[in-house]
């Protein structure tokens, strides 16, 4: 829990690059923006990973990696970078302003990998954040410079093929992995390996592709066949020699694939991010390529180093993806592939929505988060080609996205789906509900009132329990957030009274409406009733393994206990809430939980620990771009408990402890809060 970086793990050995690493280390120390440039396949990303690992101790706020390769346009650039640095914007402000404010006092290294297709947008973004964030250092990888003032360039050359011959070391290691019994030290094989590296000019990706064939042919055969291929195309193009060499090697690897492997290679390029085998089978099966055939062909592509596999997820490198995308166009399958991709992720949205209250709620929550780029791509496609499906998809994933903190994107997609899709029906009502929840969490209460009223009317027209419960939850929550728990209680009781228990999905909406009842009773000061209702609701959540509602029930139980003078019980409930919110990666919920925990600790007389927890809470509030939020009754309680903590230890000690909590990484501070460790 104390990790403060998200550097990708290395899954294969790292070879050579001592001089480049030394140059890069000097550049990171002396400049604020360093760009690794070089042709595709030359090893920029691997070098950046190793450099980031070595640099990590110098950055108190960590090293944060943003992979830009899955982005086909700049629409998701700001959201991708914000996600990478842990920002979950819950405001109505301009997202770039929130990001600049979040980074302003940080000392961190931000790595932007694969910038070449977004150079203009990256240059604009970096111009903004480097200006406002003096402690920020950026490492970028790009085939071309970003052309920003102050940019330091480190050109990544191919591995040497003479002297130290790191290229040969790479070939031998990868060939040994592909064919453990290969006789690499025999004179003929050794000479052939050296010739392969020389002909491939030391380009790492080309060498790895060639080495991957060692299990199916001898080293001498690889040298002869690859050499013949390179000779044929030596004068066939005016492209730069290194680009031509890599392109030829990729083409040679393509020819070595079976017809079904080549078809899968092309079809996989529609996927934006990492993927598992089941997703590949769903998206790529069709015609001669069955689902079983996809699985077999995928294993073949992994063996040939066309697709990387870390034991769980698969990934295709940009340069190889570009070649496959070209073949997809040649096959005339681009639109069909996009249709299959959108259909796959619409099914994912349906399954996740249906599984909200099941045993796999956390799994679905994380799958939606991890599939973000693919879900956005699917939505973009459906908004053009099937607006009804787009409206359905926006409604089914929108609540997940709100909980994950993707509020600006959720609001945009929900509004576009409502504008473009059908004018009535349950899918529209659900999309309205998502839009209402989104604007409410952003603090746009007038819009939430208006959308809530529209959602109530639409739900009445649909005459479904799900719609009525969703609309009732939105209206009730809006009343709570605007300081009217009485109306919130009436709304929740009305909708619970007029709907049945229904299906498990409708039970999810009922659980949320019962949660409104608990919040409202607490807000009205009817604490015994609230505690009783919370206990019943908690039991229902535990029975369903429903984590999201359960965590907010624990929050209410903590608040009730604190208001009743039971500080120790309040702290226990607050920690239970934090465990649930941490499982969901819900920064907003964690911020609320830390505030109530700090209040409970202060009420026990532990002023220093309370101040430290309050400090960590401020880290999380900044992560969501808000000052402290919550239902209105929480404000006075926060103030009273803060005064209690100050009185216990004095203002100077309080400030020191608070700053210690705020100086911690979010994860480290949360770990301390959860385990109840006292300040030393």
Secondary structure, DSSP 8 states (H G I E B T S, - for coil): -----------S-----HHHHHHHHHHHHH-SEEEEE--TTSSHHHHHHHHHHHHGGG-TT-EEEEE-TT-SSGGGHHHHHHHHTT----SSS-HHHHHHHHHTT--EEEEEE--GGGHHHHHHHHHHHHHH-TTEEEEEEESS----TT-EEEE-----SSTT-HHHHHHHHHHHHH-TT--TTSHHHHHHHHHHHHHTTT-HHHHHHHHGGGGTS-HHHHHHHHHHHHHHTTTS--S-HHHHHHHHHHHHHHHHS-HHHHHHHHHHTT--S-B-HHHHHHHH-BTTB-HHHHHHHHHHHHHTTSSEE-SS-EE--HHHHHHHHHHHHHHT-HHHHHHHHHHHHHHHHHHHHHTTTSTTHHHHHHHHHHTHHHHHHHHHHHHHH-HHHHHHHHHHHHHHHHHHT-HHHHHHHHHHHHHHS-SSSHHHHHHHHHHHHHHHHTT-HHHHHHHHHHHHHHHHHHT-HHHHHHHHHHHHHHHHHTT-HHHHHHHHHHHHHHS---SHHHHHHHHHHHHHHHHHHHHTT-HHHHHHHHHHHHHHHHHHT-HHHHHHHHHHHHHHHHHTT-HHHHHHHHHHHHHHHHHHT-HHHHHHHHHHHHHHHHHTT-HHHHHHHHHHHHHHHHHTT-SS-S-THHHHHHHHHHHHHHHHH-HHHHHHHHHHHHHS-HHHHHHHHHHT----
